[in-house]
Amino acid sequence: MKKIIVPGAVIFLVCWLASSCGVEEKDAKGTRATAPTSNVESVARGGLLYDTWWRVIPGASEPKVNQALWSLQTTNKRTGSVSWRCKECHGWDYRGKDGAYGSGSRYTGFPGVWAAAQTKSGGELAAILRGSPNPRHDFSSVLRPSDIADLANFLKTGLLDMTKYVDYKTRKPIGGDAGRGKTLYAFCAACHGPDGKKLNFGSDKQPEYVGTVAKTNPQEFLHKIWLGQPASEPAMPATLVMGWTIGQVVDVLDYSQTLPEK
């Protein structure tokens, strides 16, 4: 997805919607989403770093060569900076080879981060990011200590269990309500337009809109609505920080899948 310019007024509109449109207290399974125990701003920033870290860290340069681990796989033919994105190996659902990236052009065979996040401490996850026990996974040359801390916070307390909210066979949301989602989408429309086509994340030949992402990659959609979009100006609000529930985000996904793809 390309860099997105978000009008500043949208932040106020999000606040208004969260308070006046009936904030749902339950997620798609009927239970209240558990708030991360870590600082939510840190978790949300960690989610942005997981997406595209060099667009988040001031002064960071986009890598030109492949990440050291990339040579261990041959199935994903992309090269360069994309190989440095956490999501490229571990997926938008954080399950790597066992998730949505378990087949297709983005398959790498690398494991996800979901299992490790369930069993390891934040400190242990930070150590992995610094290359322990695998030196090829050392990101300390490009991530500052504060960046590693935010990313570890996200991994430990900010991951969504996408299997609860997306049917992987149909790519349809589980338990969403398009009617509620339409109301919540009002703040999205301020930037993306009522049909989701005001901003094109792709190219003229291969356009990508809100409806495109919602239908073809619902896991990415949920990640970005929950945590934001790197390098948008001003920052795209993370609904996690705004106090939304997972259920509300799933509702927006449900409605967004009714929007045009082209």
N, C-alpha and C positions, 0 to 999 in steps of 0.2 A: 504494500500500500504506500502511496506517495505521501509526502509531507502535506498536512492538512492545516488550513488557516481557519481558526474557530473564532467567531466574533466574541468579544468580551462579554456582551450581554447575555450570552448563553449561560454563563455561570450563575447569574441571578435567576434566570429562568429555571435552571435545574433546582436551585434552592426552593423556588416557589412551587414547582411540581412536587418535590419530595414532601412538602408540608401540606399542600392543598389538594393533591390528587388521590389521597388515600393510600399512604405508604403501606404496602403489604407486609405483614409480619411473618408470613410463611413463605417457604421456598416451593419449588415445583413438586416436592414430595410431601408438602403440607407441614413442614417443620421450619422453625425460625433459623435462618442462616446464622451460624456461629461467628461472631466477630473475632478477628485475629487477636491474639494476646499481645502481639507486637504493635508498635506504632503504625497506624494504618497508612500514614504518608510514606513511611519507610517501605512498607509492603508494596504499595502501589508503585513506588519508584523502582523497586526491585523487579516488578512485573514489566516495567518499561525497559529496564536493562536486559531482561530475558528476551525481549522482542528485538531490540537493536541498540546495544549499549553505546555505540559511538555517537548516536544521535541524542543521547541523554547526558553524557559526561562533557562538561565544558572543555573545549580545546582538544578533545579526542579526535584522532584521525581514523578514517575508514581504512581498514586493512586492505592491502593489495594482494597478498599471497595467501595461500591456504593455511588454515589452522593445522597444527601439528598432527592431530588425530585424523584428519580428513583422508590421509593416504591409506588408512586402514579399511576403507570401504571403496567400492567401485561402482555402486549402483546409482547413486545420486551424482549426476554429471555436472552439476553446478560447481563453480570455482570462485576463488577470491573471497570477498568479504562475507558472502552468504554463509561460508563455512564457519564463520566466527559467531554466528547467531545461535544462541542456546536453542531456540525453537527449531532450527533446521535439523538438529540431531535428535532433540527430545520431543518435538511436536508441540502443537498448541494445546494438546490434551495432556502433555507432560509424561506420556507413556511410551514414547519412542517406538521401537519395533513392535511393541504390543498394543499400539493404539492406531489412530487414524493414519499415521505414517508407516503402517505395517506393510503397505504395498504401494505401488505407483512410483512416479518419478522421484519422489522425495524419500523413498525408503533408503536407509543407510545400514540398518542392522544394529545400530547403537541402542542401548537400553534407555528407558525413560528415567525421569527423576522422581516419579511418584512414589515408588517403593522406598527409595532412600529417604525421602522426606518424611515417611511415616515412622521410620525406625531410628534415624540419626538425629542428633541434637543440632541446634543452629551452629554451634562451634565446629562440629564435625563436618557439616555442609560447607562452612566457610573454608575449612582446611582442604576439602576436595577442590574448591575453586582456586586454591593456592598451589595445587599440584600434588597433594598428598592423598593417596599413595602414588598417583600417576603423574609424573612430571610433564607429560604431554598435555595434561589438563590444567596447567598452571596459567591462570589469567591475571596474575598479580602484576605483570608488566604493562597491562592495559587498564586494569581496574584498580582504583585506589582502595585503601582499607575501608573507607566509608561506603564505596560502591559494593564491595564484597559483602559487607554487613547488610546492606539493603537487599542484595540479591539472596543472601542466605535467609533473611527474614521472610522474603517472598516464598522461597522454596519450603520453608518450615511451616508457615502459617497462612499463606495466601493462595495456595493451589486450589483450583476447583476440581471436584470429581466430575468430570465431563460425562461420565457414563450414567450419571443420575439425571442429567439434563438434556442429553441428546441421544436419539435413537441412531446408532451408527449405520444401520442398514438403510434407513429412509432419509437420514439427515434431518429429521423433523424434531422439534423440541418436545420434551416430555413434560406434560403438565402445564404448558403455557396457555395464556389467554390472550388472543389477538385483540380483543376489545379493550382490555386494560392496556395492552401494549400500544395500541393506537393513541391512547391518551398520553402515555408516557413519551411516545415518539415525538410529541409536539416540540420538545426542546431539541431533539436531533434535527428536526425539520428546519430549525433556524439556520443551520449550516448546510445540511444535505438536501434541503428542499422537501416538499410534501411527498414527492415520488422517489426520493432518495437518489436523484440523478444530478443534483447541483454540483457535486464534486465527483470527478472521475479519478479513481485510484490507479487505474491502468493506463492505457494508451488509446489513441484514436482508433487504431486497428483492433485492439483488444480492450475495450472499456470494462471497467469494474466499478460497480456502484454498491450502495448499501444492500440492495436486494441480491446482487451477485454474491457478495461475501456471505450473507445470511443463508443463502440456499446451497452454495457450493462448499463452504467451510464454516459451519456453525460453531465449531470449537474456537476458531480464530475470532469470530464475531463476539462470542461470550468473553474471551480473554480481553479484548480491546474495550468493550463497553464496561467491563468490570474495573479495568486498570488504566485505561487511557491509550492514547496514540503518541508514540515518540515524536518529538520535534514539531508538534502542532503549535501554532501561534495565535492566541495564547494557548496554554496547555489545555488539551481536551480533558474535561472533568472526568475523574475516575469515579464511577458510581459507588465503589467501595468506600471512598473517602466521603462521598455525599451522604452516606448512610442508607443506601438502597439495600434491599435484600436480593439474594440470588433469584428468587421468584420473579421479581420485577424485571430483572435483566432477561430472564427467559421469556417473559411476556413480550418484551420489545423484540426479541428474536422471532417469536411467533408472528408478530405483526409484520416485521421486516421481510419475512419470507413471502409476503403477499405483494411486495413492491417489485417493479420491473427489474429484470437482470440486464437489459440492453436498452 
